Amino acid sequence: MGKYMNKKSISMALSVVVASSVFVGCSKQEAGGSTTSPKASAGPTAAGAKYPISTQETLTSWEQMDTNLASFVPNLAESTFGMQLEKETGVKVKYTHPADGQSKEQFNLMIASNKLPDVIEYNWGGGGTAAYPGGPEKAIADKVILPLNDLIDKNAPNLKKLLQQDKELDKMIKTDSGKYYAFPMIRPDNGLVFRGPMIRKDWLDELNLQVPKTIDEWYTVLKAFKEKKGATAPFTAQYSSELNIQDAFIGAFKTANRFYIDDQGKVRYGPIDPQFKDALTLLRKWYAEGLLDKDFALNTDSKALDNKLMSDSAGATVGLLSGGMGRWMDTGKKKNPKFQLVAAPYPTLKQGERAFIGQRDFKYNPVASKAVTGDSKNAELAVKWLDYAYGEKGGLLFNFGIEGESYKMENNVPKFTEKITKNEKFNLQQMVSQYTKPNGPFPGDARKSFNTFKEQDEAIKIWGETDAAKHVMPLFITPTIEESKELAKLNTAISSYKEEMFVKFVMGKEPLDKFDEYVKRIQEMGIDKVTKINQDALDRYNKR
Amino acid sequence: MNTISPETVMPFIPKKRSRLGILIDIRKNKLLYVMLCPVLLYYVIFHYGPMYGAIIAFKDFSPRLGIWGSDWVGFEHFQAFFTGPYFWRTIKNTILISFYQLLFGFPAPIVLALLLNEVRHALFKRTVQTITYMPHFISLVVICGIIKDFTVSDGVMNDIIVFFGGERTTFLLEPSFFRSVYVTSGVWQHIGWGTIIFLAALTGIDQEQYEAAKIDGAGRWKQMTNVTLPGLMPTIIILLILEVGRMMNIGFEKIILLYNPGTYETADVISSYVYRVGLQDFNYSFSSAVGLFNSVINFILLICSNWLSRKFNDTSLW
């Protein structure tokens, strides 16, 4: 009994049992600073479709539902936001939601089943992160999704206006051949940086230490945490197929744990850089001395990380602004009023240097953009419905919810009401999830802020002080169909091997002398081809 | 043997009229045949139907074009797997893990059943049984969570090791420990459940044989080796054949829940590899090829073990 498994029922069983352990990138949008920027992007005034649209048609939409909202209602249509959207646009929508953490598998199965809804909200971007193998060009060629040029031209005046005003955005959301493929999720200018290293300030004060800036200072601090505060995992981080130290420490060595653009504008694969060996040496040393969480590779969910930070076994980590820092401050302060996390700058080797790389997102985030499928019989209606989010009224709904209920206008600035911010039972994120769409195709409003602590406002500034804008690879470069095939063949093996060796090097299971052998092996696996494909796609992007 | 064999009950139907015989039988036992239908349908729909999909192993499958519309590529995917970097490793891991599982996991319930059989205190026996088969009912995800919590560097296992003067290790990050953790936790999980069948088989052993053995002066141990074990043998053999037949299909859900890049070296089996490549990276064709290959090996193993058992033991599936 037990594990009897017919070969062909594999996929079914998989989606049930297995996938909950697999963490696919489901990024939470983190809207940035509360400092209201003067040129708030409220979107242009609607000119085209008259809302509510009078129609009898029902649209179908497949999209990930915000996990916070999932604890209130099972379906977006039943949420306050969903009902309001229906009322304002006049369009009835049937939503299907993949189970949390299984969106990738379920997306793949949906595509394979060939029964597509009208719109799909997913990662339609290019590069190695694209959900559809072959990227948007291939998706259009396969008639999985529609090219939107004509549809936007005729039916989406709001988005069209936005694209005319913002040439850079326009360039981002097209393929190389100039086809629009999705309604974009747009981040406001102050929402681009939302992740970085953070550290227990109350401990630093107690030990008479400064917030570390260089690698050496980090070493001193972590050592002190271990020896004087009894931290068993002074530095910890979430680990999901890539150690989420992100580029914090690796970046100090002027390389990255992934593809990046060097100072000459050339695409490089960080893990085979000679400097990467130095980064590994450092992490290995920290691991050996017990400064890096001994169980780091097992921290595959946020639970493990939460436990370590809340139980004082860790004093520093890398995490998100509100989903991390804000949440931990909230919980931490309840137990210990002194609990304080502050942002540390992305560390460098020498004092006074500017960090080579750090976290920095782009205006367009392909992760949660909606495409209209080739099967859609209501493409025009779908586009009109989608365009609503880019108008003034729609923008307010998507960002702030319902006026008078979830927000009030104060001097023309929307502010969340106390009903949202000071709810007894639920935190801000949970409340907001009921009234707005935290992720999705709409222009993020710079005036929206989830920050509840001043440390968060400071964090954005501190983490923003890097050269990331120059070095981070854009997510939305689009390889050609042929190139994508090649990528699909090569990527799994390479990333599997790299990850395996990374963990082994850091844990000291593999001597660092083997680094050259490891580089050679990755080259044999065809990394040069992958790099070249990325380079070509980047060049084409730059020329768009 | 004084048990009634089926032959003595069923009316004798001459071979020539067997087709007609079935028709008569159907008319006679309509309800029984109706009851058979759902089972047949189940096999046709969920087991034989999908086999047709295995064709995509020989095609460059694209969902939009469908199974027939996609281009044929012959053995390209098989070749890619056989010459790929992980071929030998996944094979080796699959075989080793299933072998250890067979070696330790298979006899464990038999031993427990034999031990329980000797227990005369009914309440104690029932308590032991209940406790040992409890893990079987816990969801695998939870089981793996428990295993993780127990084996992390500040988990219970390590506390015990340190108590006895050992050093802390994170078991699940050590490739050398993965198989042991996997197999031992599997034994813990299934031992109680496994005993049920053997205990049931034990009740089928003729009590007269024990009486006879006692008269011949056999003690408890002799009774077990000479009466109980031979009585269990047919059950053991059948289960062993079935077990060998699915040797290559080890519980990959558990592997995926427990492994990480640090332990790929010893943990990555064919099915987990198929999962990573196929479902996560959307290479359906490639993973079908690997899956098909896996099934073929399973099939061969099953045939072989059945043949061996028939040769040496006169017990077999067919």
Interface residues (C-beta under 8 A of the other chain):
Chain A: M1 G2 K3 Y4 M5 N6 K7 K8 S9 I10 S11 A13 L14 V17 V18 S20 S21 V22 K104 E105 N108 I111 A112 S113 N114 P133 D142 K143 V144 T232 Y239 S241 K294 D295 A297 L298 T300 S313 A488 K489 N491 T492 A493 S496 Y497 E499 E500 F502 V503 K504 M507 K509 M525
Chain B: F46 H47 P50 M51 G53 A54 S62 P63 R64 L65 G66 A80 G84 P85 Y86 H136 L140 V141 C144 K148 V152 S153 D154 R168 T170 L172 L173 P175 Q189 H190 W193 R246 N249 I250 G251 F252 E253 K254 I256 L257 N260 P261 G262 Y264 E265 S271 V274 Y275 R276 V277 L279 Q280 D281 F282 N283 Y284 G291 L292 N294 S295
